[in-house]
Amino acid sequence: MYRMSRSESLYEKASQLIPGGSQMYNKRPIVYEPCEYPIFVKNARGSRFTDVDGNEYIDYLLAYGAILLGYNYPPVMEAVIKQIREGTIFSINSELEIELAEKVTSTIPSAEMVRFFLSGSEATSAAVRMARAFSGKEIVLRWGYHGWHDWCATGQDGIPAALAEYFDIINAPRDCLRGVPRDIAQYTMELRYNDIDFLEKILKSAADNIACIIMEPFYFELPQPNFLEEVKKLVHQYEVLFIFDEVKTGCRVARGGAQEYFGITPDMSVFSKAVSNGYPFSMVVGKKEVMSVNEGLWYAGTNSGNTVGLRAALTTLQEVERNNVVEHLWRLGEKLTEGIKFIVNNLGIEGEIVGLPPMPSFIFTSSDKEIKKRQTNTFLCKTIERGILFPKEHCWFISYSHAEADIDITLQICEDAFRAAKEVR
């Protein structure tokens, strides 16, 4: 029996103390309405977590991709506990910074130098500042999600259509980005993925003041042949820096990130989340020529060198290499995606699996937006009720702790959920 009474009671209490009852909009129950959604967690281990009402879930959200190896993964947890006993933050530098930097530069193709931060949003914003300082130019071209800071919250054309549609799907108010000064919007321009002609048009018109392009290597849509290569070639032709946002993809599709998988080495890259298996940590890496600009830039992040994040990242990278983690993610991801494809084709569902196997997603493709929305909600409701947590309008994630049995259970439950979604009119 699926229970929600304690979660609901806690949420009512939290709403009196915390705006919206949650520290992150996407963790509010309104995102999943009309489904009943697990709001408060009790504990987590491996590929699963248990909520405060005792419901257990196989998790494919994994703290929005922050968990790569598994919740409470013993080698990382033990290394962090040992580090805490030695100290977490100091008045001077830690030798651990050098040890981690050496590991990073031997793992990630674009990493000749490294700068550590705490969160993905902080690191993408730092990368943009570095690019502006290096180039002496101001405008940022972007594609994808890069965090919540002002520079990427809007652009010259206002809220991008894709983001506005996303806000509608997760039941967010259209004015949820208010508070961003209007003048900032003139310095950010939105690109179109897989549209090299559109990029060239922008570069021809404004390259004299474009500092960089920052983009996710892919999301739901995969790059067309030679698209990423053409982007790099084109932006360099116009003396614009090329930055990969690998906050989601880092250590998932390959040890060195999507740049290793696609064979494209950007000027700078941003990593966070999975690279430290969920502990607060992020980093900007890049060519020495570009990264050296930091010698003359002022940052004052007291916790940027905290040893908890550094130790977690170092141990995670070691585990990824030692245990062939990426191969495991691909193998189970392929089992999941192929199973979903079979079910969908067999049932005649209007929808498709998108992305790559280590971080896929399923989207319903009905041309009727209302039917598509109801089918999505029905699928999520049915899977949540039976102990599978998929994110809404977001990529799914596989962890090293997911097992064959998890995938088998997931496919059984998904088949029933797809049957229910097919009945939606």
C-alpha positions in Angstrom: 0.0 0.0 0.0 1.5 3.3 -1.1 1.5 5.8 1.8 2.2 9.6 1.8 0.7 10.8 5.1 4.0 11.6 6.9 5.5 13.3 3.8 2.4 15.4 3.5 2.5 16.4 7.1 6.1 17.3 7.0 5.6 19.4 3.8 2.8 21.3 5.5 5.2 22.1 8.4 8.1 22.9 6.1 5.9 25.4 4.1 5.6 27.5 7.2 9.3 27.7 7.6 10.8 27.4 4.2 9.5 29.3 1.1 7.8 26.8 -1.0 8.5 24.1 1.5 11.7 23.0 -0.3 15.3 24.2 -1.0 14.9 23.4 -4.7 11.8 24.2 -6.8 11.9 20.8 -8.6 11.6 19.0 -5.2 8.2 20.5 -4.5 5.2 18.1 -4.9 3.6 20.6 -7.4 6.1 19.5 -10.0 4.6 16.0 -10.1 0.9 17.0 -9.8 -1.5 15.2 -10.1 0.7 12.4 -8.8 1.5 11.7 -5.2 5.2 12.3 -4.9 7.7 11.3 -2.2 8.7 14.6 -0.6 11.0 13.7 2.3 13.6 11.0 2.3 14.6 8.8 5.3 17.7 7.1 4.0 19.4 5.9 0.8 21.8 3.2 -0.2 23.0 1.9 -3.5 20.4 2.5 -6.3 17.5 3.0 -3.9 16.1 5.3 -1.3 13.3 5.0 1.3 10.9 7.9 2.1 9.6 8.9 5.6 6.5 6.8 5.0 8.5 3.6 4.4 8.0 3.5 0.6 11.2 2.3 -1.2 12.1 3.4 -4.7 14.6 2.4 -7.4 16.0 5.8 -8.2 16.7 7.0 -11.8 16.9 10.7 -10.8 19.9 10.1 -8.4 19.9 13.6 -6.9 19.6 15.1 -10.4 22.6 13.1 -11.5 24.9 13.8 -8.6 25.1 10.1 -7.6 27.3 8.2 -10.0 28.5 5.2 -7.9 25.5 4.8 -5.7 24.1 6.3 -2.5 26.5 5.9 0.5 29.0 4.1 -1.7 31.4 2.6 0.9 34.8 3.6 -0.6 33.8 7.2 -1.1 32.0 7.4 2.2 34.9 5.9 4.2 37.4 8.2 2.5 35.4 11.2 3.3 34.9 10.2 7.0 38.7 9.7 7.3 39.2 13.1 5.7 36.8 14.8 8.1 38.8 13.5 11.0 41.9 15.1 9.5 40.2 18.4 8.8 37.8 19.9 6.3 38.9 23.5 5.8 42.1 25.3 6.7 43.7 28.7 6.7 46.2 27.6 4.1 46.3 25.3 1.1 46.0 21.5 1.2 48.3 19.1 -0.7 45.1 17.3 -1.6 44.4 20.0 -4.2 47.6 19.0 -6.1 46.8 15.3 -5.9 43.3 15.8 -7.3 44.5 18.3 -10.0 47.0 15.6 -11.2 44.3 13.0 -11.4 42.0 15.4 -13.3 44.6 16.4 -15.8 45.4 12.8 -16.6 41.7 11.9 -17.0 40.0 14.8 -18.9 41.2 15.7 -22.4 40.7 19.4 -22.0 42.3 19.6 -18.6 45.7 21.2 -18.5 44.9 23.3 -15.4 42.1 23.1 -12.9 40.2 25.5 -10.6 37.9 24.1 -7.9 34.5 25.4 -6.8 31.4 24.1 -5.0 28.4 23.8 -7.3 27.7 23.6 -11.0 26.1 27.0 -11.2 29.1 28.5 -9.5 31.5 26.8 -11.8 29.7 27.7 -15.1 29.5 31.3 -13.9 33.3 31.2 -13.1 34.0 29.8 -16.6 32.1 32.6 -18.2 34.1 35.2 -16.1 37.3 33.5 -17.2 36.3 33.6 -20.8 35.4 37.3 -20.6 38.7 38.1 -18.8 40.7 36.2 -21.3 39.0 37.6 -24.4 38.2 41.1 -23.3 34.7 40.5 -24.8 31.3 40.3 -23.1 28.6 38.4 -24.8 28.0 34.7 -24.0 26.4 32.2 -26.5 24.7 29.4 -24.7 22.8 26.2 -25.2 21.4 23.9 -22.5 21.0 24.4 -18.8 23.9 26.1 -16.9 22.4 26.9 -13.5 20.4 29.6 -11.8 22.7 32.7 -11.9 21.6 35.9 -13.6 23.7 35.6 -16.7 22.0 32.3 -17.8 18.5 32.9 -16.5 17.4 34.9 -19.6 18.7 36.3 -22.8 18.3 38.9 -25.5 15.1 37.3 -26.7 13.7 36.8 -23.2 12.9 33.3 -21.9 13.7 30.7 -24.5 10.7 28.8 -25.8 12.1 25.4 -24.6 12.5 26.8 -21.1 9.0 28.3 -21.1 7.6 25.0 -22.1 9.6 23.3 -19.4 8.2 25.7 -16.8 4.7 24.8 -17.9 5.3 21.0 -17.6 6.7 21.3 -14.1 3.9 23.7 -13.1 6.2 26.7 -12.5 4.9 30.2 -12.8 6.0 32.0 -16.0 7.4 34.9 -14.0 9.6 32.6 -11.9 12.7 34.3 -13.4 11.8 37.8 -12.2 14.5 39.5 -10.2 17.1 39.4 -13.0 18.1 42.9 -14.0 17.0 43.6 -17.6 20.4 45.0 -18.7 22.0 41.6 -18.1 19.9 40.0 -20.8 21.8 41.8 -23.5 24.9 39.8 -22.8 23.5 36.3 -23.3 22.3 34.8 -26.6 20.6 31.5 -27.0 21.7 29.0 -29.7 19.9 26.3 -31.6 21.3 22.8 -31.2 22.3 21.1 -34.4 21.9 24.4 -36.3 25.3 25.5 -37.5 23.9 28.1 -39.9 22.2 29.9 -37.0 25.5 29.9 -35.1 27.4 31.3 -38.1 24.8 34.0 -38.5 25.2 35.2 -34.9 29.0 35.1 -35.1 29.1 37.1 -38.3 26.9 39.8 -36.7 28.5 40.0 -33.2 31.8 38.1 -33.0 33.7 41.3 -32.1 32.0 41.2 -28.7 31.4 37.4 -28.1 33.5 36.0 -25.4 32.5 32.3 -25.5 30.0 29.7 -26.4 29.1 27.4 -23.5 27.0 24.4 -24.3 26.0 20.9 -23.0 27.5 18.4 -25.5 24.0 16.9 -25.8 20.8 16.5 -23.9 17.7 14.7 -25.3 18.9 15.3 -28.9 22.2 13.9 -30.0 24.6 15.8 -32.2 24.2 15.3 -36.0 27.4 14.1 -37.7 30.2 16.6 -37.5 28.0 19.2 -35.6 30.3 19.5 -32.6 33.4 19.6 -34.8 31.8 22.4 -36.9 30.9 24.4 -33.8 34.5 24.2 -32.6 36.0 25.1 -36.0 33.6 28.0 -36.5 33.9 29.6 -33.1 37.7 29.4 -33.3 37.6 31.0 -36.7 35.9 34.0 -35.0 38.3 33.9 -32.0 35.5 32.8 -29.6 36.3 30.3 -26.7 34.6 27.0 -26.8 33.3 25.6 -23.4 31.6 22.3 -22.6 29.2 22.2 -19.7 29.7 18.6 -18.5 27.9 18.9 -15.2 25.5 16.1 -16.3 27.8 14.1 -18.7 31.1 14.1 -16.8 32.3 10.6 -16.0 29.1 9.1 -17.3 29.4 8.6 -21.1 33.2 8.2 -20.8 35.8 8.6 -18.0 36.9 11.9 -19.5 33.3 13.0 -20.2 31.4 13.6 -23.4 34.4 15.3 -24.9 36.3 12.0 -24.8 33.3 10.1 -26.2 32.8 12.5 -29.1 36.4 13.1 -29.6 36.1 16.9 -29.2 38.4 18.9 -27.0 37.0 22.2 -25.9 39.0 25.2 -24.6 37.4 24.9 -21.1 35.0 22.4 -19.5 32.9 22.5 -16.3 32.3 19.4 -14.2 30.3 18.8 -11.0 27.7 16.5 -9.5 28.7 12.9 -10.4 32.4 13.6 -10.4 32.3 13.6 -6.6 29.4 11.2 -6.1 27.1 13.9 -4.7 29.5 15.7 -2.3 29.6 19.5 -2.8 32.2 20.0 -5.5 32.7 21.4 -9.0 35.6 22.5 -11.2 36.6 24.4 -14.3 39.3 22.8 -16.3 40.9 24.0 -19.5 43.9 24.8 -21.6 46.8 26.4 -19.7 46.8 29.4 -22.0 43.2 30.2 -21.0 43.2 29.0 -17.4 46.3 31.1 -16.6 44.1 34.2 -16.7 43.0 33.1 -13.1 46.4 34.2 -11.8 45.1 37.8 -12.1 41.5 37.2 -11.2 40.0 37.6 -7.7 37.9 34.8 -6.2 37.1 34.5 -2.6 35.3 31.2 -2.2 36.1 30.2 1.4 34.9 26.6 0.8 36.3 26.1 -2.7 39.2 24.1 -1.4 37.2 22.1 1.2 38.8 18.7 1.6 35.5 16.8 1.8 34.7 17.7 -1.8 38.3 17.2 -2.9 38.6 13.8 -1.3 35.2 12.6 -2.6 36.2 13.7 -6.1 39.6 12.0 -6.0 38.1 8.8 -4.7 35.3 8.8 -7.2 37.6 9.2 -10.1 39.8 6.4 -8.8 36.7 4.1 -8.4 35.5 5.0 -11.9 38.9 3.9 -13.3 39.4 0.8 -11.0 35.9 -0.7 -11.6 35.1 0.0 -15.2 32.2 2.1 -14.0 31.4 3.6 -17.4 31.1 0.2 -19.0 28.6 -0.8 -16.4 26.5 2.3 -17.0 26.4 1.6 -20.7 25.6 -2.0 -20.3 22.6 -1.5 -17.9 21.6 1.6 -19.8 21.4 -0.3 -23.0 19.4 -3.1 -21.3 16.9 -0.5 -20.0 16.6 1.5 -23.3 16.2 -1.6 -25.4 13.6 -3.0 -23.0 11.7 0.3 -23.2 11.9 0.3 -27.0 10.5 -3.2 -27.2 7.6 -2.4 -24.9 6.7 0.9 -26.7 6.8 -0.7 -30.1 4.8 -3.7 -28.9 2.1 -1.5 -27.4 2.1 1.1 -30.2 2.9 4.0 -27.9 3.6 7.4 -29.4 7.0 8.1 -27.9 10.7 7.4 -28.1 13.9 6.9 -26.0 16.3 9.8 -26.5 19.8 10.6 -25.3 22.6 8.0 -24.7 22.1 4.8 -22.6 24.0 6.0 -19.5 21.6 8.9 -19.2 18.5 8.3 -21.4 15.0 9.6 -21.2 11.6 8.8 -22.6 9.4 11.4 -24.2 5.8 11.0 -25.4 5.4 12.4 -28.9 1.7 13.0 -29.4 1.1 16.1 -31.5 -1.7 17.0 -29.0 0.1 18.8 -26.2 -2.6 18.1 -23.6 -2.7 14.4 -24.4 1.1 14.3 -24.3 1.1 16.0 -20.8 -1.6 13.6 -19.5 0.3 10.6 -20.8 3.5 11.8 -19.1 1.7 12.4 -15.8 0.0 9.0 -16.0 3.2 7.2 -16.7 5.0 8.9 -13.8 2.1 8.4 -11.4 2.0 4.6 -12.1 5.7 4.2 -11.8 6.0 6.2 -8.6 3.2 4.2 -6.9 5.0 1.0 -7.6 8.5 2.2 -6.4 10.2 3.6 -9.5 11.3 7.3 -9.5 11.8 8.8 -12.9 12.3 12.5 -13.2 9.8 14.7 -15.0 11.1 16.2 -18.3 14.7 15.4 -17.4 17.2 12.8 -18.4 17.3 9.5 -16.4 20.5 8.4 -14.7 22.1 4.9 -14.2 24.5 4.4 -11.3 27.2 1.8 -10.7 25.0 0.4 -7.9 22.1 -0.4 -10.2 21.9 -4.1 -10.9 20.4 -6.3 -13.6 17.5 -7.1 -11.2 16.7 -3.4 -10.8 16.3 -3.1 -14.6 14.1 -6.2 -14.8 11.8 -4.8 -12.1 11.8 -1.4 -13.8 10.8 -2.8 -17.2 7.9 -4.9 -15.7 6.5 -1.8 -13.9 7.1 0.4 -17.0 5.1 -2.0 -19.2 2.0 -1.6 -16.9 2.5 2.2 -16.8 2.7 2.4 -20.5 -0.5 0.4 -20.9 -2.2 2.9 -18.6 -0.7 5.9 -20.5 -2.0 4.5 -23.8 -5.5 4.7 -22.6 -5.2 8.4 -22.0 -7.4 10.6 -24.3 
